[in-house]
Amino acid sequence: MQNDMKNIILVDSENSYTTVCLIENGRLSELYSESADERQTSGNIYKGRVTDVVDGLQSAFVDIGLNRTGFWYIDETLDHKSVLGEQNALPHKIMAKEGDYVMVQAIKEGTDLKGPKLSSNISIPGHYVVYLYNLDFVGVSNKITNIALRDKLINLLKSLAPEGGGFIARTNCLTATEEEIKQEAEFLIKAGARIQKRWEETEGVALIHNEGNILYRTIRDMLSDRTESIVCNNEQMANDIRGMVEVFCPYFKGSVDYYNEEEDIYDYYGIGEDMAMIYSPRVDLPSGGFLMIEKTEALTAIDVNTGKFVGTDNREDTVYQTNLEAVKEIARQFRLRNIGGIIVVDFIDMLDPEHKESVVEAMKNELFFDRVKTRVLDMSGLGLVEITRKKVGKELGSVSQDKCPYCGGTGVLMLDAYVSRAIKYNLKRLFMNHNVSIALIYAHPELARHLVERRVFTEECTSGIWSQKRIYVVPDKNMDFGAYKVLSGMGGVPYDAELLT
């Protein structure tokens, strides 16, 4: 097992599923997976056709060739809306009508209910800079705070920006040379010209620029001066990575290695246990405390608990130390699970105002070098800290998990007694037709057994609309757990039906 290296990028290729891991100082810090059958749309650029303009919302729906139309909101642009908005660089009106073709970029993945969110501000990200293809603006990441460096970068990027375009310096510029930034800027400008050419030559709705597969996206963003090597367990893919790095990442000084050992690549690099626990809602802390992470449709809730950690005799100090320890792990879990949107952290209650401020400040410091834009608000009186983290791509669970066919994703199943009451409701509705005298209940075998053993409808079938009715249960192993159907049996009773009344 190797766990003494600094930063390593692992690429695990398994048939049609690829996983890219970032290991920092021996610990798994980031993880991205992608199926060849379902690649993300974020970052892709399309020639789309406007299908509907909603003037009141300053938005439009655009057909980009996917199952659902995309939603184009005028005040959206990739990672830098806050920077651009502060400088009043964003347009403020939809300049298109129904039927027009527009160049748009997907900036947020779609869901089962809605299409992807789109922007007409085309951004082409590199390692050091983001090229604003059609926005005349030059800016610097807010995380670069050195005034002299900011001024230097602005002057450099202004000299490189073509007419009508611009650049934003990314945090990686902190360690870049002027020549490296210049080379990448020239490369991105050429990429923009190729996109424009495809736009002009393409007829109808089409994808005109693919952001690339998971390898290109993650390696471009993960590589830093601290990365020692990229390791892949697929020889052909390792060769592809070497070619990719040579063209797109000339700044990378490390090695690209093919892993061919008998031991699984995860265990060899010491992240096997981390991979096994990646989807667990519970995350243990070194001291004995733990986190509980629960995702809902609206937000992600994280609860901090002391667990077995007893600390000192002073409760306030114990709680404070647990919260500080939790901060580090929470920041890691954001990256590891690619958690985005609204996040609410319920820290353990502290009495000392200085401790509260210290925990919030520690949270901000831990998230400073997160490549994804985050914002941390002050702690509320209830000990809650609200955090927003930009949604980039898909969260880890959405690309490797599916809803349970039995519970529909709720994580719970209805009690047999509750389901029996629902069946009774359907039987009553059926027997309101006095011509129906036989009912069939098709049910999962476990539910059918419950109905038979409890004889749940025996008492009902003695009076009123139940009088002289026959109810049969038919086990059906093809039905989901807890599922049932209530049908009239006037057309015949299956041979395996069991009489309940």
Disulfide bonds with the S-S distance in Angstrom:
none
